[in-house]
């Protein structure tokens, strides 16, 4: 009975807090100025987890209110079927389900022209959050002090996240400093190397291959006999005197 009473009083608040965390972490996951790739993956995982929690608390909230006869079934299923304030709660629930469904089916919207529709449908979470905030403050009994404080913190969190997102969106996306110079230096080095090789010709390639490559004959040419007195120089052991040896064919 205590758990039932707890869920009756806090189910809607927990649903709004989870939805607020979903919106905030969703905005954080799109940031490319502060967060790196791994941090954005973590933010996306938290965004999905809080969305699941919001759906769970929403279902508990609706079932408890219907079981306690605080809201009729038509008001829970049909938006604005039993007043504006209850209708805002139903509308928030449907918008949350639509936003969660588009998040699961994101791959189905891949392609030209579909990404815009995905952003519009997934952005229904903002409308769900606004409707849930008004519904929680005005529908039913007067909220307690801690409930009002929780709603105020939710409002401040989403407003701050939106302001940061809009401010970051105006500037260009930063590129790591070590990416652009390295690529430019690599392209410049390759271009200079290709130009130097084209100007030098095959003789430079033979010289670059080693000292002995300079005596190699051109491809297709006959080898020539070495001239007397141009052979290798050897040192005579014990005396240290240099003597030249001529190769005689």
C-alpha positions as CSV (number, residue, x, y, z in Angstrom):
1,X,0.0,0.0,0.0
2,X,2.9,2.3,0.7
3,X,4.4,1.6,-2.7
4,X,1.1,2.3,-4.3
5,X,0.8,5.6,-2.5
6,X,4.3,6.5,-3.4
7,X,3.8,5.9,-7.1
8,X,0.5,7.8,-7.0
9,X,2.3,10.9,-5.7
10,X,5.6,10.7,-7.4
11,X,5.0,8.7,-10.7
12,X,4.3,11.8,-12.7
13,X,7.3,13.7,-11.1
14,X,9.7,10.9,-11.9
15,X,8.4,10.7,-15.5
16,X,9.0,14.5,-15.9
17,X,12.5,14.3,-14.3
18,X,13.4,11.3,-16.6
19,X,12.1,13.2,-19.6
20,X,14.1,16.3,-18.6
21,X,17.2,14.2,-18.4
22,X,16.5,12.7,-21.8
23,X,16.2,16.1,-23.4
24,X,19.4,17.4,-21.7
25,X,21.5,14.4,-22.6
26,X,20.1,14.5,-26.1
27,X,21.3,18.0,-26.5
28,X,24.6,17.1,-25.0
29,X,25.1,14.2,-27.4
30,X,24.9,16.6,-30.4
31,X,27.8,18.8,-29.1
32,X,31.0,18.7,-31.1
33,X,32.8,21.6,-29.5
34,X,33.5,20.2,-26.0
35,X,32.7,16.5,-26.1
36,X,34.9,14.0,-28.1
37,X,33.6,11.0,-30.0
38,X,33.7,8.7,-27.0
39,X,32.0,11.2,-24.8
40,X,29.2,11.7,-27.3
41,X,28.7,7.9,-27.4
42,X,28.3,7.9,-23.6
43,X,25.9,10.8,-23.8
44,X,23.8,9.0,-26.4
45,X,23.7,5.9,-24.2
46,X,22.5,7.9,-21.2
47,X,20.0,9.6,-23.5
48,X,18.5,6.3,-24.5
49,X,18.5,4.9,-20.9
50,X,16.7,8.0,-19.5
51,X,14.2,7.8,-22.4
52,X,13.3,4.2,-21.4
53,X,12.9,5.3,-17.8
54,X,10.6,8.1,-18.9
55,X,8.4,5.7,-20.8
56,X,8.3,3.3,-17.8
57,X,7.4,6.0,-15.3
58,X,4.8,7.3,-17.8
59,X,3.1,3.9,-18.0
60,X,3.1,3.6,-14.2
61,X,1.7,7.1,-13.8
62,X,-1.2,6.4,-16.2
63,X,-2.0,3.0,-14.7
64,X,-2.0,4.3,-11.1
65,X,-4.2,7.3,-11.9
66,X,-6.7,5.2,-13.8
67,X,-6.7,2.5,-11.0
68,X,-7.3,5.2,-8.4
69,X,-10.1,6.7,-10.5
70,X,-8.3,10.0,-10.5
71,X,-8.6,10.1,-14.3
72,X,-11.1,8.3,-16.5
73,X,-10.0,6.0,-19.3
74,X,-11.1,8.3,-22.1
75,X,-9.0,11.1,-20.6
76,X,-6.0,8.9,-20.5
77,X,-6.4,7.6,-24.1
78,X,-7.9,10.6,-25.9
79,X,-6.2,14.0,-25.7
80,X,-8.5,16.8,-24.5
81,X,-11.3,14.3,-24.0
82,X,-11.9,15.5,-20.4
83,X,-10.4,19.0,-20.1
84,X,-7.4,20.9,-21.2
85,X,-5.1,20.0,-18.3
86,X,-5.7,16.3,-18.5
87,X,-5.5,16.5,-22.3
88,X,-2.0,18.0,-22.0
89,X,-0.9,15.0,-20.1
90,X,-2.3,12.6,-22.7
91,X,-0.7,14.7,-25.5
92,X,2.7,14.6,-23.7
93,X,2.5,10.8,-23.5
94,X,1.8,10.4,-27.2
95,X,4.5,12.8,-28.2
96,X,7.0,11.0,-25.9
97,X,6.1,7.6,-27.5
98,X,6.4,9.1,-31.0
99,X,9.8,10.6,-30.2
100,X,11.0,7.3,-28.7
101,X,9.8,5.4,-31.7
102,X,11.7,7.6,-34.1
103,X,14.8,7.1,-32.0
104,X,14.5,3.3,-32.4
105,X,13.7,3.5,-36.1
106,X,16.4,6.1,-36.9
107,X,18.0,3.8,-39.6
108,X,14.7,3.8,-41.5
109,X,15.1,7.6,-42.0
110,X,18.6,7.4,-43.5
111,X,18.7,8.9,-46.9
112,X,18.3,12.2,-48.7
113,X,15.3,14.2,-47.5
114,X,14.4,11.8,-44.7
115,X,16.8,13.2,-42.1
116,X,14.7,16.4,-41.9
117,X,11.6,14.4,-41.2
118,X,13.4,12.5,-38.5
119,X,14.5,15.7,-36.8
120,X,11.0,17.0,-36.8
121,X,9.4,13.8,-35.4
122,X,12.2,13.2,-32.9
123,X,11.9,16.9,-31.8
124,X,8.4,16.1,-30.5
125,X,10.2,15.4,-27.2
126,X,10.4,19.2,-26.6
127,X,6.6,19.5,-27.0
128,X,6.1,16.5,-24.7
129,X,8.3,18.1,-22.1
130,X,6.4,21.4,-22.2
131,X,3.0,19.8,-22.1
132,X,4.1,17.5,-19.2
133,X,5.5,20.5,-17.2
134,X,2.2,22.4,-17.4
135,X,0.2,19.2,-16.8
136,X,2.2,18.4,-13.7
137,X,1.9,21.9,-12.2
138,X,-1.8,22.6,-12.9
139,X,-3.6,19.3,-13.1
140,X,-4.8,17.5,-10.0
141,X,-4.1,18.6,-6.5
142,X,-1.8,21.4,-5.5
143,X,1.9,20.3,-5.8
144,X,4.1,20.1,-2.7
145,X,7.1,22.4,-2.2
146,X,9.6,19.7,-3.3
147,X,7.6,19.0,-6.4
148,X,7.6,22.7,-7.4
149,X,11.3,22.9,-6.7
150,X,11.9,19.8,-8.9
151,X,9.9,21.3,-11.7
152,X,11.9,24.5,-11.4
153,X,15.2,22.6,-11.7
154,X,13.9,20.8,-14.7
155,X,13.0,24.1,-16.4
156,X,16.4,25.5,-15.6
157,X,18.2,22.4,-16.9
158,X,16.4,22.4,-20.2
159,X,16.7,26.1,-20.7
160,X,20.4,26.1,-20.0
161,X,21.0,23.2,-22.3
162,X,19.1,24.9,-25.1
163,X,21.0,28.2,-24.7
164,X,24.4,26.4,-24.7
165,X,23.3,24.4,-27.8
166,X,22.2,27.6,-29.7
167,X,25.4,29.4,-28.7
168,X,27.6,26.6,-29.9
169,X,25.7,26.1,-33.1
170,X,26.6,29.6,-34.3
171,X,30.3,28.9,-34.5
172,X,32.1,26.5,-36.8
173,X,32.8,23.0,-35.8
174,X,36.4,22.9,-34.6
175,X,38.9,20.6,-36.3
176,X,41.7,19.1,-34.4
177,X,44.9,21.1,-34.9
178,X,47.1,18.1,-35.6
179,X,44.8,16.9,-38.5
180,X,45.1,19.8,-40.9
181,X,48.8,20.5,-40.8
182,X,49.7,16.8,-41.0
183,X,47.6,16.3,-44.1
184,X,48.9,19.5,-45.7
185,X,52.5,18.6,-44.9
186,X,52.0,15.1,-46.4
187,X,50.5,16.4,-49.6
188,X,53.3,19.1,-50.0
189,X,56.0,16.5,-49.3
190,X,54.6,14.1,-51.8
191,X,54.3,16.8,-54.5
192,X,57.8,18.0,-53.9
193,X,59.2,14.5,-54.1
194,X,57.4,13.8,-57.3
195,X,58.6,17.0,-58.9
196,X,62.2,16.4,-57.8
197,X,62.1,12.9,-59.2
198,X,60.7,14.1,-62.5
199,X,63.4,16.7,-62.9
200,X,66.4,14.5,-61.9
201,X,65.6,11.6,-64.1
202,X,67.0,8.1,-63.9
203,X,70.5,9.2,-63.1
204,X,69.4,10.6,-59.7
205,X,67.5,7.4,-58.9
206,X,70.7,5.4,-59.5
207,X,72.7,7.8,-57.3
208,X,70.1,7.6,-54.6
209,X,70.3,3.8,-54.7
210,X,73.9,3.8,-53.5
211,X,77.5,4.6,-54.5
212,X,77.9,1.4,-56.6
213,X,74.8,2.2,-58.6
214,X,76.6,5.1,-60.3
215,X,78.8,2.5,-62.2
216,X,75.8,0.5,-63.4
217,X,75.2,0.7,-67.2
218,X,72.1,2.0,-68.7
219,X,69.4,-0.5,-69.6
220,X,70.2,-2.0,-73.0
221,X,73.8,-0.8,-73.1
222,X,76.9,-3.1,-73.2
223,X,79.2,-3.1,-70.2
224,X,82.6,-1.4,-70.9
225,X,85.9,-2.7,-69.6
226,X,87.5,-0.6,-66.9
227,X,90.6,1.5,-67.8
228,X,94.0,0.6,-66.4
229,X,94.7,2.4,-63.2
230,X,91.1,2.9,-62.3
231,X,90.5,-0.3,-60.3
232,X,89.9,-0.5,-56.6
233,X,92.5,0.6,-54.1
234,X,93.8,-1.9,-51.5
235,X,96.1,-1.5,-48.5
236,X,99.1,-3.7,-48.1
237,X,99.1,-5.4,-44.7
238,X,102.1,-4.6,-42.5
239,X,103.5,-1.7,-44.5
240,X,100.5,0.6,-44.9
241,X,101.5,1.5,-48.4
242,X,98.7,1.8,-51.0
243,X,99.0,-0.2,-54.2
244,X,96.7,-0.1,-57.2
245,X,95.6,-3.3,-58.9
246,X,94.5,-3.2,-62.6
247,X,91.9,-5.7,-63.7
248,X,93.2,-7.3,-66.9
249,X,90.7,-8.8,-69.2
